[in-house]
Amino acid sequence: MDDIPGAKGIGAVVIEKGSEGFSFGKRDHHMGFRGVASADMYFDDVEVPKENVLVAAGGFGKLMDAFDLERCGNTTMSLAVAQSAFDYVLQYSQERRQFGKSLIDFQAVQLQIAEMKMRLEAARLLLYRAVVNAEKGLPSIAESSVAKCFANEAAREVTGKAMQLMGGYGYSKEYPLEQKLRDAWGWGIAGGAIDIQKVNIAAALVGRRFNQRAK
């Protein structure tokens, strides 16, 4: 937005769809998120009116603060994927019979179901904490990062266990578990990968940001 070097020169503008010089590349085809279209965007000599300046130069910190809220949204999506996988396999384990009894009657299945439930409840409470403490503003980077990181890992674990409990059916496209597992991995990448959240957590604990770039 100006000649100030580094992040201090960064701002934000609104680009209207259909603006001259603004175009999209071919649609991406991801492992999951198939209901969410994404593509590269190209800006070739696009002219932006002054009234479309959203954040002026020097507003990089304000832009980054928005990720504290976005992380809570990502947490919600991870939790939704995991909860739906859990609900499905809990019902399946009561209906599916092996060796003359329901799957849920096997102790090994009971242990897996209980562990999945604990992960879900913990993720939900971490999300609630981040949101409730943000009633008068944006969530904190620490609490939103903890919630997202835990929910991302929980979603991968829960959908993985659910697929395992369903055996070959879980791996089949005829059943919904394979799609839930693919999307669970996607949420752990979107909005800042899991490891980035752990860096955020460590930074919040010591009260400073880390410079990860080589000098």
GROMACS elastic network, one bead per residue, 0.5 to 0.9 nm:
[ bonds ]
;  ai    aj funct       b0    kb
    1     4     6  0.83381   500
    1     9     6  0.55203   500
    1    10     6  0.56214   500
    1    11     6  0.57732   500
    1    12     6  0.79907   500
    1    56     6  0.69043   500
    1    57     6  0.52214   500
    1    58     6  0.85915   500
    2     5     6  0.84567   500
    2     8     6  0.89000   500
    2     9     6  0.54272   500
    2    10     6  0.77081   500
    2    11     6  0.89133   500
    2    57     6  0.64998   500
    3     9     6  0.64584   500
    4     7     6  0.81701   500
    4     8     6  0.62135   500
    4    10     6  0.85356   500
    4    57     6  0.84450   500
    4    58     6  0.88330   500
    5     8     6  0.66759   500
    5     9     6  0.61274   500
    6     9     6  0.61923   500
    6    10     6  0.77176   500
    7    10     6  0.53507   500
    7    11     6  0.87975   500
    7    57     6  0.88956   500
    7    58     6  0.76061   500
    7    59     6  0.88209   500
    7    60     6  0.63130   500
    7    61     6  0.87053   500
    8    11     6  0.83022   500
    8    57     6  0.65114   500
    8    59     6  0.72468   500
    8    60     6  0.64471   500
    8    61     6  0.86224   500
    9    56     6  0.85459   500
    9    58     6  0.56432   500
    9    59     6  0.81238   500
    9    60     6  0.78426   500
   10    55     6  0.86150   500
   10    56     6  0.75812   500
   10    57     6  0.51464   500
   10    58     6  0.61190   500
   10    59     6  0.66304   500
   10    60     6  0.55935   500
   11    53     6  0.81210   500
   11    54     6  0.76014   500
   11    55     6  0.50051   500
   11    58     6  0.64976   500
   11    59     6  0.54995   500
   11    60     6  0.60326   500
   11    63     6  0.79049   500
   12    52     6  0.88284   500
   12    53     6  0.62802   500
   12    54     6  0.53247   500
   12    56     6  0.65777   500
   12    57     6  0.79903   500
   12    59     6  0.80827   500
   12    60     6  0.84775   500
   12    63     6  0.80553   500
   13    48     6  0.77354   500
   13    50     6  0.88654   500
   13    51     6  0.89528   500
   13    52     6  0.55751   500
   13    55     6  0.67253   500
   13    56     6  0.83404   500
   14    48     6  0.79337   500
   14    51     6  0.89381   500
   14    52     6  0.51457   500
   14    53     6  0.64376   500
   14    54     6  0.64485   500
   15    18     6  0.87534   500
   15    19     6  0.71345   500
   15    22     6  0.81959   500
   15    46     6  0.86487   500
   15    47     6  0.89711   500
   15    48     6  0.69584   500
   15    52     6  0.73128   500
   16    19     6  0.56274   500
   16    22     6  0.85914   500
   16    48     6  0.87609   500
   16    52     6  0.87980   500
   17    20     6  0.89360   500
   17    22     6  0.74013   500
   17    23     6  0.84257   500
   18    21     6  0.84107   500
   18    22     6  0.67314   500
   18    23     6  0.78362   500
   19    22     6  0.54998   500
   19    23     6  0.83197   500
   19    46     6  0.70704   500
   19    47     6  0.80187   500
   19    48     6  0.87349   500
   20    23     6  0.83056   500
   20    43     6  0.88376   500
   20    44     6  0.81938   500
   20    45     6  0.81625   500
   20    46     6  0.61280   500
   20    47     6  0.77237   500
   21    42     6  0.76204   500
   21    43     6  0.57155   500
   21    45     6  0.59342   500
   21    46     6  0.50676   500
   21    47     6  0.82606   500
   22    41     6  0.73116   500
   22    42     6  0.56911   500
   22    44     6  0.63572   500
   22    45     6  0.83423   500
   22    46     6  0.63297   500
   23    40     6  0.86291   500
   23    41     6  0.59140   500
   23    42     6  0.52032   500
   23    43     6  0.67932   500
   23    44     6  0.83411   500
   24    27     6  0.81664   500
   24    39     6  0.63310   500
   24    40     6  0.58099   500
   24    42     6  0.60194   500
   25    28     6  0.86802   500
   25    39     6  0.56666   500
   25    40     6  0.50693   500
   25    41     6  0.61630   500
   25    42     6  0.73104   500
   26    38     6  0.86880   500
   26    39     6  0.59618   500
   26    40     6  0.72530   500
   27    37     6  0.67890   500
   27    38     6  0.58207   500
   27    40     6  0.77725   500
   28    37     6  0.72849   500
   28    38     6  0.56775   500
   28    39     6  0.53768   500
   28    40     6  0.81694   500
   29    32     6  0.83169   500
   29    33     6  0.87812   500
   29    34     6  0.73127   500
   29    37     6  0.85244   500
   29    38     6  0.82915   500
   30    33     6  0.65944   500
   30    34     6  0.66682   500
   30   186     6  0.89187   500
   31    34     6  0.76000   500
   31   182     6  0.63551   500
   31   183     6  0.79101   500
   31   186     6  0.80850   500
   32    35     6  0.83626   500
   32    36     6  0.89792   500
   32   179     6  0.69635   500
   32   180     6  0.84276   500
   32   181     6  0.85321   500
   32   184     6  0.83773   500
   32   185     6  0.80610   500
   32   186     6  0.64732   500
   33    36     6  0.53882   500
   33    37     6  0.80203   500
   33   179     6  0.89071   500
   33   182     6  0.79403   500
   33   183     6  0.58385   500
   33   186     6  0.71241   500
   33   187     6  0.89439   500
   34    37     6  0.70657   500
   34   183     6  0.87746   500
   43    46     6  0.57207   500
   48    51     6  0.83142   500
   48    52     6  0.65281   500
   48    53     6  0.79964   500
   49    52     6  0.55217   500
   49    53     6  0.75155   500
   50    53     6  0.56095   500
   51    54     6  0.79765   500
   53    56     6  0.65839   500
   55    58     6  0.81972   500
   55    59     6  0.58489   500
   55    60     6  0.82682   500
   55    62     6  0.82768   500
   55    63     6  0.79397   500
   56    59     6  0.58855   500
   56    60     6  0.87553   500
   57    60     6  0.74505   500
   58    61     6  0.76001   500
   58    62     6  0.86493   500
   59    62     6  0.52076   500
   59    63     6  0.63619   500
   59    64     6  0.87777   500
   60    63     6  0.50520   500
   60    64     6  0.62310   500
   60    65     6  0.86724   500
   61    64     6  0.50868   500
   61    65     6  0.62306   500
   61    66     6  0.89811   500
   62    65     6  0.50826   500
   62    66     6  0.68606   500
   63    66     6  0.54812   500
   63    67     6  0.75159   500
   64    67     6  0.54768   500
   64    68     6  0.75612   500
   65    68     6  0.54874   500
   65    69     6  0.75484   500
   65   138     6  0.75167   500
   65   139     6  0.86708   500
   65   140     6  0.85512   500
   65   141     6  0.78186   500
   66    69     6  0.54659   500
   66    70     6  0.63819   500
   66    71     6  0.87906   500
   66   138     6  0.76410   500
   67    71     6  0.58747   500
   67    72     6  0.86037   500
   67   141     6  0.81815   500
   67   144     6  0.88726   500
   67   191     6  0.75395   500
   67   192     6  0.88585   500
   68    71     6  0.53868   500
   68    72     6  0.69513   500
   68   138     6  0.66675   500
   68   139     6  0.55769   500
   68   140     6  0.62325   500
   68   141     6  0.53508   500
   68   142     6  0.86069   500
   68   143     6  0.86208   500
   68   144     6  0.58144   500
   68   145     6  0.75525   500
   69    72     6  0.53443   500
   69    73     6  0.67139   500
   69    74     6  0.89460   500
   69   131     6  0.87166   500
   69   138     6  0.61402   500
   69   139     6  0.59742   500
   69   140     6  0.84917   500
   69   141     6  0.87876   500
   69   144     6  0.73959   500
   70    73     6  0.50261   500
   70    74     6  0.62746   500
   70    75     6  0.85928   500
   70   144     6  0.86522   500
   70   191     6  0.71095   500
   71    75     6  0.60995   500
   71    76     6  0.86269   500
   71   139     6  0.89922   500
   71   141     6  0.87759   500
   71   144     6  0.57905   500
   71   145     6  0.67041   500
   71   147     6  0.79237   500
   71   148     6  0.58260   500
   71   191     6  0.65367   500
   71   192     6  0.82407   500
   72    76     6  0.62344   500
   72    77     6  0.87702   500
   72   127     6  0.66567   500
   72   130     6  0.75296   500
   72   131     6  0.75022   500
   72   139     6  0.80346   500
   72   144     6  0.58548   500
   72   145     6  0.83054   500
   72   147     6  0.72014   500
   72   148     6  0.65591   500
   73    76     6  0.50696   500
   73    77     6  0.64383   500
   73    78     6  0.87610   500
   73   148     6  0.86423   500
   74    77     6  0.51342   500
   74    78     6  0.62191   500
   74    79     6  0.85319   500
   74   148     6  0.65740   500
   74   151     6  0.86743   500
   74   152     6  0.83778   500
   74   187     6  0.65757   500
   74   188     6  0.85714   500
   74   190     6  0.77056   500
   74   191     6  0.70477   500
   75    78     6  0.51433   500
   75    79     6  0.60624   500
   75    80     6  0.85274   500
   75   123     6  0.80821   500
   75   124     6  0.86427   500
   75   127     6  0.68516   500
   75   144     6  0.83335   500
   75   147     6  0.63674   500
   75   149     6  0.79968   500
   75   150     6  0.84287   500
   75   151     6  0.56830   500
   75   152     6  0.69611   500
   75   187     6  0.82025   500
   76    79     6  0.50820   500
   76    80     6  0.60771   500
   76    81     6  0.86960   500
   76   124     6  0.82839   500
   76   127     6  0.75155   500
   76   148     6  0.84235   500
   76   151     6  0.81765   500
   77    81     6  0.62353   500
   77    82     6  0.86043   500
   77   151     6  0.89620   500
   77   184     6  0.86548   500
   77   187     6  0.74151   500
   78    81     6  0.52615   500
   78    82     6  0.62199   500
   78    83     6  0.85283   500
   78   148     6  0.81272   500
   78   151     6  0.58993   500
   78   152     6  0.57944   500
   78   153     6  0.88314   500
   78   154     6  0.81118   500
   78   155     6  0.56713   500
   78   156     6  0.86104   500
   78   183     6  0.83628   500
   78   184     6  0.61687   500
   78   187     6  0.61164   500
   78   188     6  0.80045   500
   79    82     6  0.51272   500
   79    83     6  0.58983   500
   79    84     6  0.84628   500
   79   120     6  0.69609   500
   79   123     6  0.70351   500
   79   124     6  0.71158   500
   79   151     6  0.61104   500
   79   152     6  0.79418   500
   79   154     6  0.80320   500
   79   155     6  0.64462   500
   80    83     6  0.51213   500
   80    84     6  0.60658   500
   80    85     6  0.85492   500
   80   155     6  0.86192   500
   81    84     6  0.53322   500
   81    85     6  0.62792   500
   81    86     6  0.86731   500
   81   155     6  0.67435   500
   81   159     6  0.79272   500
   81   180     6  0.60131   500
   81   181     6  0.81714   500
   81   183     6  0.74731   500
   81   184     6  0.64641   500
   82    85     6  0.51395   500
   82    86     6  0.61353   500
   82    87     6  0.86305   500
   82   116     6  0.87514   500
   82   120     6  0.72741   500
   82   151     6  0.86455   500
   82   154     6  0.74009   500
   82   156     6  0.76661   500
   82   157     6  0.84948   500
   82   158     6  0.58340   500
   82   159     6  0.59494   500
   82   180     6  0.76186   500
   82   181     6  0.85202   500
   82   184     6  0.73834   500
   83    86     6  0.50032   500
   83    87     6  0.60642   500
   83    88     6  0.85258   500
   83   117     6  0.86917   500
   83   120     6  0.68599   500
   83   155     6  0.82394   500
   83   158     6  0.82974   500
   83   159     6  0.88723   500
   84    87     6  0.50942   500
   84    88     6  0.61282   500
   84    89     6  0.86602   500
   84   180     6  0.81799   500
   85    88     6  0.51926   500
   85    89     6  0.62162   500
   85    90     6  0.84884   500
   85   155     6  0.89236   500
   85   158     6  0.72821   500
   85   159     6  0.58185   500
   85   162     6  0.64185   500
   85   163     6  0.85466   500
   85   176     6  0.81803   500
   85   177     6  0.64281   500
   85   180     6  0.66989   500
   85   181     6  0.84097   500
   86    89     6  0.53040   500
   86    90     6  0.59210   500
   86    91     6  0.85845   500
   86   113     6  0.79293   500
   86   116     6  0.71520   500
   86   117     6  0.77216   500
   86   120     6  0.88069   500
   86   158     6  0.69303   500
   86   159     6  0.73868   500
   86   161     6  0.89523   500
   86   162     6  0.65627   500
   87    90     6  0.52284   500
   87    91     6  0.63761   500
   87    92     6  0.86122   500
   88    91     6  0.54195   500
   88    92     6  0.61480   500
   88    93     6  0.86729   500
   88   162     6  0.83078   500
   88   176     6  0.86381   500
   88   177     6  0.83086   500
   89    93     6  0.58454   500
   89    94     6  0.85365   500
   89   113     6  0.86350   500
   89   162     6  0.57727   500
   89   163     6  0.81610   500
   89   165     6  0.74298   500
   89   166     6  0.72441   500
   89   177     6  0.85904   500
   90    93     6  0.52521   500
   90    94     6  0.66189   500
   90    95     6  0.89707   500
   90   104     6  0.80544   500
   90   113     6  0.72715   500
   90   162     6  0.85626   500
   91    94     6  0.53441   500
   91    95     6  0.64369   500
   91    96     6  0.86562   500
   92    95     6  0.51461   500
   92    96     6  0.57596   500
   92   103     6  0.83195   500
   92   104     6  0.88941   500
   92   166     6  0.78379   500
   93    96     6  0.54209   500
   93    97     6  0.78865   500
   93   102     6  0.65418   500
   93   104     6  0.51705   500
   93   105     6  0.86395   500
   93   109     6  0.80939   500
   93   165     6  0.78480   500
   93   166     6  0.80230   500
   94    97     6  0.77272   500
   94   102     6  0.55023   500
   94   103     6  0.61974   500
   94   104     6  0.55528   500
   94   105     6  0.81796   500
   95   102     6  0.63322   500
   95   103     6  0.77357   500
   95   104     6  0.86820   500
   96   101     6  0.82446   500
   96   102     6  0.56234   500
   96   103     6  0.60259   500
   96   104     6  0.85472   500
   97   100     6  0.62321   500
   97   101     6  0.50829   500
   97   103     6  0.57649   500
   97   104     6  0.88436   500
   98   101     6  0.55440   500
   98   102     6  0.61802   500
   98   103     6  0.63501   500
   99   102     6  0.82959   500
  101   104     6  0.83649   500
  101   105     6  0.67276   500
  101   106     6  0.84167   500
  102   105     6  0.55270   500
  102   106     6  0.76281   500
  103   106     6  0.56734   500
  103   107     6  0.88963   500
  103   109     6  0.66544   500
  103   110     6  0.86109   500
  103   165     6  0.86943   500
  104   107     6  0.74838   500
  104   108     6  0.86064   500
  104   109     6  0.57619   500
  104   110     6  0.59410   500
  104   113     6  0.85486   500
  105   108     6  0.87937   500
  105   109     6  0.74886   500
  105   110     6  0.72548   500
  106   109     6  0.54606   500
  106   110     6  0.64521   500
  106   111     6  0.89808   500
  107   111     6  0.62852   500
  107   112     6  0.87662   500
  108   111     6  0.53061   500
  108   112     6  0.65268   500
  108   113     6  0.88459   500
  109   112     6  0.51636   500
  109   113     6  0.61823   500
  109   114     6  0.86057   500
  109   165     6  0.73134   500
  110   113     6  0.51418   500
  110   114     6  0.61378   500
  110   115     6  0.86633   500
  111   114     6  0.51569   500
  111   115     6  0.62293   500
  111   116     6  0.86739   500
  112   115     6  0.51881   500
  112   116     6  0.62288   500
  112   117     6  0.86685   500
  112   161     6  0.70775   500
  112   162     6  0.86255   500
  112   165     6  0.84102   500
  113   116     6  0.51749   500
  113   117     6  0.62518   500
  113   118     6  0.87910   500
  113   161     6  0.84492   500
  113   162     6  0.84871   500
  114   117     6  0.51086   500
  114   118     6  0.63125   500
  114   119     6  0.88273   500
  115   118     6  0.51614   500
  115   119     6  0.63823   500
  115   120     6  0.87595   500
  115   158     6  0.84861   500
  116   119     6  0.52660   500
  116   120     6  0.63305   500
  116   121     6  0.88024   500
  116   154     6  0.80968   500
  116   157     6  0.78093   500
  116   158     6  0.54538   500
  116   159     6  0.88945   500
  116   161     6  0.77169   500
  116   162     6  0.85799   500
  117   120     6  0.51537   500
  117   121     6  0.62521   500
  117   122     6  0.86586   500
  117   158     6  0.85511   500
  118   121     6  0.52374   500
  118   122     6  0.61503   500
  118   123     6  0.85859   500
  119   122     6  0.52554   500
  119   123     6  0.61479   500
  119   124     6  0.86009   500
  119   150     6  0.85647   500
  119   151     6  0.81404   500
  119   154     6  0.57816   500
  119   155     6  0.84383   500
  119   157     6  0.85824   500
  119   158     6  0.76821   500
  120   123     6  0.52079   500
  120   124     6  0.61467   500
  120   125     6  0.86986   500
  120   151     6  0.78553   500
  120   154     6  0.69804   500
  120   155     6  0.81305   500
  120   158     6  0.81548   500
  121   124     6  0.50975   500
  121   125     6  0.62187   500
  121   126     6  0.86756   500
  122   125     6  0.52344   500
  122   126     6  0.62680   500
  122   127     6  0.87123   500
  122   150     6  0.83575   500
  122   151     6  0.84552   500
  123   126     6  0.51984   500
  123   127     6  0.62972   500
  123   128     6  0.87167   500
  123   147     6  0.64464   500
  123   148     6  0.83245   500
  123   150     6  0.62089   500
  123   151     6  0.51320   500
  123   152     6  0.89187   500
  123   154     6  0.73014   500
  124   127     6  0.51520   500
  124   128     6  0.62226   500
  124   129     6  0.87030   500
  124   147     6  0.82608   500
  124   151     6  0.79954   500
  125   129     6  0.61456   500
  125   130     6  0.87038   500
  125   147     6  0.84995   500
  126   129     6  0.51411   500
  126   130     6  0.63725   500
  126   131     6  0.87451   500
  126   143     6  0.75673   500
  126   144     6  0.82889   500
  126   146     6  0.73459   500
  126   147     6  0.50407   500
  126   148     6  0.86012   500
  126   150     6  0.82433   500
  126   151     6  0.85038   500
  127   130     6  0.52626   500
  127   131     6  0.62571   500
  127   132     6  0.85567   500
  127   143     6  0.81867   500
  127   144     6  0.73924   500
  127   146     6  0.87173   500
  127   147     6  0.53631   500
  127   148     6  0.78588   500
  127   151     6  0.84766   500
  128   131     6  0.51914   500
  128   132     6  0.58628   500
  128   133     6  0.83576   500
  128   147     6  0.88495   500
  129   132     6  0.52744   500
  129   133     6  0.60018   500
  129   134     6  0.84833   500
  129   143     6  0.74541   500
  129   144     6  0.88528   500
  129   147     6  0.85453   500
  130   133     6  0.55000   500
  130   134     6  0.63743   500
  130   139     6  0.57351   500
  130   140     6  0.71144   500
  130   142     6  0.87282   500
  130   143     6  0.51933   500
  130   144     6  0.56443   500
  130   146     6  0.87956   500
  130   147     6  0.72387   500
  131   134     6  0.51098   500
  131   135     6  0.67535   500
  131   138     6  0.83593   500
  131   139     6  0.62630   500
  131   143     6  0.88207   500
  131   144     6  0.82571   500
  132   135     6  0.55504   500
  132   139     6  0.84920   500
  133   136     6  0.78251   500
  133   137     6  0.85204   500
  133   138     6  0.87404   500
  133   139     6  0.68207   500
  133   140     6  0.82173   500
  133   143     6  0.88844   500
  134   137     6  0.50870   500
  134   138     6  0.52459   500
  134   140     6  0.72840   500
  135   138     6  0.76228   500
  135   139     6  0.82076   500
  137   140     6  0.89234   500
  138   141     6  0.89283   500
  139   142     6  0.83869   500
  139   143     6  0.69667   500
  139   144     6  0.61614   500
  140   143     6  0.54582   500
  140   144     6  0.59916   500
  140   145     6  0.82441   500
  141   144     6  0.53434   500
  141   145     6  0.58069   500
  141   146     6  0.84430   500
  141   200     6  0.70557   500
  141   201     6  0.77299   500
  141   204     6  0.73948   500
  142   145     6  0.52578   500
  142   146     6  0.61536   500
  142   147     6  0.86298   500
  142   197     6  0.86860   500
  142   200     6  0.66897   500
  142   201     6  0.53578   500
  142   202     6  0.85766   500
  142   203     6  0.84274   500
  142   204     6  0.57219   500
  142   205     6  0.80194   500
  143   146     6  0.51329   500
  143   147     6  0.61224   500
  143   148     6  0.85842   500
  143   201     6  0.81852   500
  144   147     6  0.51150   500
  144   148     6  0.60781   500
  144   149     6  0.84607   500
  144   197     6  0.87987   500
  145   148     6  0.51527   500
  145   149     6  0.58852   500
  145   150     6  0.83740   500
  145   194     6  0.88593   500
  145   196     6  0.87079   500
  145   197     6  0.50937   500
  145   198     6  0.73355   500
  145   200     6  0.65840   500
  145   201     6  0.63921   500
  146   149     6  0.52842   500
  146   150     6  0.60458   500
  146   151     6  0.84019   500
  146   197     6  0.70606   500
  146   198     6  0.76669   500
  146   200     6  0.86775   500
  146   201     6  0.67001   500
  147   150     6  0.54079   500
  147   151     6  0.59839   500
  147   152     6  0.84410   500
  148   151     6  0.51549   500
  148   152     6  0.58949   500
  148   153     6  0.85498   500
  148   188     6  0.82106   500
  148   194     6  0.78705   500
  148   197     6  0.74246   500
  149   152     6  0.52361   500
  149   153     6  0.63358   500
  149   154     6  0.85279   500
  149   188     6  0.75755   500
  149   193     6  0.82512   500
  149   194     6  0.53654   500
  149   195     6  0.80184   500
  149   196     6  0.87821   500
  149   197     6  0.58531   500
  149   198     6  0.71502   500
  150   153     6  0.52994   500
  150   154     6  0.59478   500
  150   155     6  0.85012   500
  150   194     6  0.85348   500
  151   155     6  0.58980   500
  151   156     6  0.85631   500
  151   188     6  0.84871   500
  152   155     6  0.52481   500
  152   156     6  0.64665   500
  152   157     6  0.87508   500
  152   184     6  0.70666   500
  152   185     6  0.76534   500
  152   186     6  0.89223   500
  152   187     6  0.63462   500
  152   189     6  0.86042   500
  152   194     6  0.70829   500
  153   156     6  0.52539   500
  153   157     6  0.62065   500
  153   158     6  0.85979   500
  153   184     6  0.86129   500
  153   185     6  0.86226   500
  153   188     6  0.71386   500
  153   194     6  0.77791   500
  154   157     6  0.50218   500
  154   158     6  0.58856   500
  154   159     6  0.83959   500
  154   184     6  0.89677   500
  155   158     6  0.51945   500
  155   159     6  0.59814   500
  155   160     6  0.82392   500
  155   181     6  0.80003   500
  155   184     6  0.55269   500
  155   185     6  0.78541   500
  155   187     6  0.86304   500
  155   188     6  0.85456   500
  156   159     6  0.54586   500
  156   160     6  0.59684   500
  156   161     6  0.85913   500
  156   181     6  0.65925   500
  156   182     6  0.87538   500
  156   183     6  0.89279   500
  156   184     6  0.53980   500
  156   185     6  0.60408   500
  156   188     6  0.81646   500
  157   160     6  0.50896   500
  157   161     6  0.61335   500
  157   162     6  0.85477   500
  157   181     6  0.89872   500
  157   184     6  0.89535   500
  158   161     6  0.51574   500
  158   162     6  0.60663   500
  158   163     6  0.86034   500
  158   181     6  0.86188   500
  159   163     6  0.61382   500
  159   164     6  0.85787   500
  159   177     6  0.70337   500
  159   178     6  0.83529   500
  159   180     6  0.65691   500
  159   181     6  0.51355   500
  159   182     6  0.88800   500
  159   184     6  0.72520   500
  160   163     6  0.52014   500
  160   164     6  0.62390   500
  160   165     6  0.87156   500
  160   177     6  0.87153   500
  160   181     6  0.64795   500
  161   165     6  0.61541   500
  161   166     6  0.86967   500
  162   165     6  0.51846   500
  162   166     6  0.64321   500
  162   167     6  0.88307   500
  162   170     6  0.74519   500
  162   177     6  0.72221   500
  162   181     6  0.89320   500
  163   166     6  0.52148   500
  163   167     6  0.63596   500
  163   168     6  0.82505   500
  163   169     6  0.78708   500
  163   171     6  0.65666   500
  163   177     6  0.59534   500
  163   178     6  0.71137   500
  163   181     6  0.79121   500
  164   167     6  0.51076   500
  164   168     6  0.81465   500
  164   170     6  0.67466   500
  164   171     6  0.83937   500
  165   170     6  0.75509   500
  166   169     6  0.54789   500
  166   171     6  0.80036   500
  166   177     6  0.86030   500
  167   170     6  0.54176   500
  167   171     6  0.69913   500
  168   171     6  0.52507   500
  168   172     6  0.64253   500
  169   172     6  0.50678   500
  169   173     6  0.81984   500
  169   174     6  0.75716   500
  169   175     6  0.65457   500
  169   177     6  0.85099   500
  170   173     6  0.80316   500
  170   174     6  0.86210   500
  170   175     6  0.64060   500
  170   176     6  0.76235   500
  170   177     6  0.54756   500
  170   178     6  0.62450   500
  171   174     6  0.86272   500
  171   175     6  0.78069   500
  171   177     6  0.71831   500
  171   178     6  0.56419   500
  172   175     6  0.58514   500
  172   176     6  0.82007   500
  172   177     6  0.80674   500
  172   178     6  0.67834   500
  173   176     6  0.67781   500
  173   177     6  0.80462   500
  173   178     6  0.64588   500
  173   179     6  0.77297   500
  175   178     6  0.71301   500
  175   179     6  0.84211   500
  176   179     6  0.56103   500
  176   180     6  0.65165   500
  176   181     6  0.89734   500
  177   180     6  0.50869   500
  177   181     6  0.62100   500
  177   182     6  0.87020   500
  178   181     6  0.52240   500
  178   182     6  0.63433   500
  178   183     6  0.87866   500
  179   182     6  0.51625   500
  179   183     6  0.62574   500
  179   184     6  0.85569   500
  180   183     6  0.51950   500
  180   184     6  0.60303   500
  180   185     6  0.87838   500
  181   184     6  0.50165   500
  181   185     6  0.64917   500
  181   186     6  0.88118   500
  182   185     6  0.54466   500
  182   186     6  0.65605   500
  183   187     6  0.64418   500
  183   188     6  0.88989   500
  184   187     6  0.54429   500
  184   188     6  0.67801   500
  185   188     6  0.53272   500
  185   189     6  0.69302   500
  186   189     6  0.52832   500
  186   190     6  0.62013   500
  187   190     6  0.50608   500
  187   191     6  0.76594   500
  187   193     6  0.83232   500
  188   191     6  0.80192   500
  188   192     6  0.77536   500
  188   193     6  0.56023   500
  188   194     6  0.56944   500
  189   192     6  0.60459   500
  189   194     6  0.67114   500
  190   193     6  0.62776   500
  192   195     6  0.81020   500
  192   196     6  0.58716   500
  192   197     6  0.67891   500
  193   196     6  0.52744   500
  193   197     6  0.66309   500
  194   197     6  0.52206   500
  194   198     6  0.66022   500
  194   199     6  0.89666   500
  195   198     6  0.50378   500
  195   199     6  0.64161   500
  195   200     6  0.87365   500
  196   199     6  0.50406   500
  196   200     6  0.62927   500
  196   201     6  0.87124   500
  197   201     6  0.62163   500
  197   202     6  0.87073   500
  198   202     6  0.62591   500
  198   203     6  0.85628   500
  199   202     6  0.51592   500
  199   203     6  0.61094   500
  199   204     6  0.86155   500
  199   209     6  0.87452   500
  199   210     6  0.80264   500
  200   203     6  0.50600   500
  200   204     6  0.61646   500
  200   205     6  0.86630   500
  200   209     6  0.78120   500
  200   210     6  0.88074   500
  201   204     6  0.51634   500
  201   205     6  0.62967   500
  201   206     6  0.89527   500
  202   205     6  0.51045   500
  202   206     6  0.65307   500
  202   207     6  0.84940   500
  202   208     6  0.88314   500
  202   209     6  0.87789   500
  203   206     6  0.54178   500
  203   207     6  0.57943   500
  203   208     6  0.52825   500
  203   209     6  0.52304   500
  203   210     6  0.66291   500
  204   208     6  0.65711   500
  204   209     6  0.77262   500
  205   208     6  0.81226   500
  206   209     6  0.84936   500
  210   213     6  0.89857   500
  211   214     6  0.82199   500
